[in-house]
Amino acid sequence: MAQGVRQRNLFAAEDFKVVYDSFKQANFQAFDYDTIRGTLVDYIQQNYPENFNDWIQSSEFVAIIETLAFLAHSLAFRVDQ
């Protein structure tokens, strides 16, 4: 009995219901540069408002966010091909 429960827990990531529940809220059509950049900025503004509040275009951190958004957009495009 206990071994069956343990095996179900080990292979929980392969269970369709677990995978469906984890990706239910994902928006797979939001892989363009502007959406990714906006999502990153919103996440940082909501979770770390006291650590970073310098959102001018010449900021190094904004350049890193824009680079990450560009790389994510390029990877999503190549995966779709």
C-alpha positions as CSV (number, residue, x, y, z in Angstrom):
1,M,0.0,0.0,0.0
2,A,2.7,2.5,1.0
3,Q,4.8,1.6,-2.0
4,G,1.9,2.5,-4.4
5,V,1.5,5.9,-2.8
6,R,5.2,6.5,-3.0
7,Q,5.3,5.5,-6.6
8,R,2.4,7.8,-7.4
9,N,4.2,10.7,-5.7
10,L,7.4,10.0,-7.6
11,F,5.7,10.1,-10.9
12,A,3.4,13.0,-10.1
13,A,5.1,15.2,-12.7
14,E,4.1,12.8,-15.4
15,D,0.5,12.7,-14.4
16,F,-1.7,14.6,-16.9
17,K,-3.8,16.3,-14.3
18,V,-0.8,17.7,-12.5
19,V,0.7,19.0,-15.8
20,Y,-2.6,20.5,-16.8
21,D,-3.1,22.3,-13.5
22,S,0.4,23.7,-13.6
23,F,0.0,25.1,-17.2
24,K,-3.7,26.1,-16.9
25,Q,-2.9,29.8,-16.2
26,A,0.0,30.0,-18.8
27,N,-0.4,32.2,-21.8
28,F,1.6,30.6,-24.5
29,Q,0.8,33.3,-27.1
30,A,2.6,36.0,-25.1
31,F,6.1,35.5,-26.3
32,D,6.7,38.8,-28.0
33,Y,9.3,41.2,-26.8
34,D,6.9,43.9,-25.4
35,T,4.8,41.4,-23.4
36,I,7.9,39.7,-21.9
37,R,9.5,43.0,-21.0
38,G,6.3,44.3,-19.5
39,T,5.8,41.1,-17.5
40,L,9.4,41.3,-16.1
41,V,9.0,45.0,-15.2
42,D,5.6,44.3,-13.5
43,Y,7.0,41.4,-11.6
44,I,10.0,43.5,-10.3
45,Q,7.7,46.5,-9.4
46,Q,5.3,44.3,-7.5
47,N,7.8,42.1,-5.6
48,Y,10.8,44.4,-5.1
49,P,9.6,48.0,-5.0
50,E,12.1,49.0,-2.3
51,N,15.1,47.4,-3.9
52,F,14.8,48.9,-7.4
53,N,12.8,51.9,-8.4
54,D,15.0,53.5,-11.1
55,W,13.1,52.9,-14.4
56,I,14.9,55.4,-16.7
57,Q,16.0,54.0,-20.1
58,S,19.7,54.6,-19.4
59,S,19.7,52.3,-16.3
60,E,21.9,49.2,-16.5
61,F,19.2,47.1,-14.9
62,V,16.6,48.1,-17.6
63,A,19.2,47.1,-20.2
64,I,19.5,43.7,-18.6
65,I,15.7,43.3,-18.6
66,E,15.5,44.3,-22.2
67,T,18.3,41.9,-23.1
68,L,16.5,39.0,-21.3
69,A,13.2,39.9,-23.1
70,F,15.0,39.9,-26.4
71,L,16.6,36.5,-25.7
72,A,13.3,35.0,-24.6
73,H,11.6,36.3,-27.7
74,S,14.3,35.0,-30.0
75,L,14.2,31.6,-28.2
76,A,10.5,31.4,-28.5
77,F,10.6,32.2,-32.2
78,R,13.2,29.6,-32.9
79,V,11.3,26.9,-30.9
80,D,8.2,27.7,-32.9
81,Q,10.1,27.2,-36.1
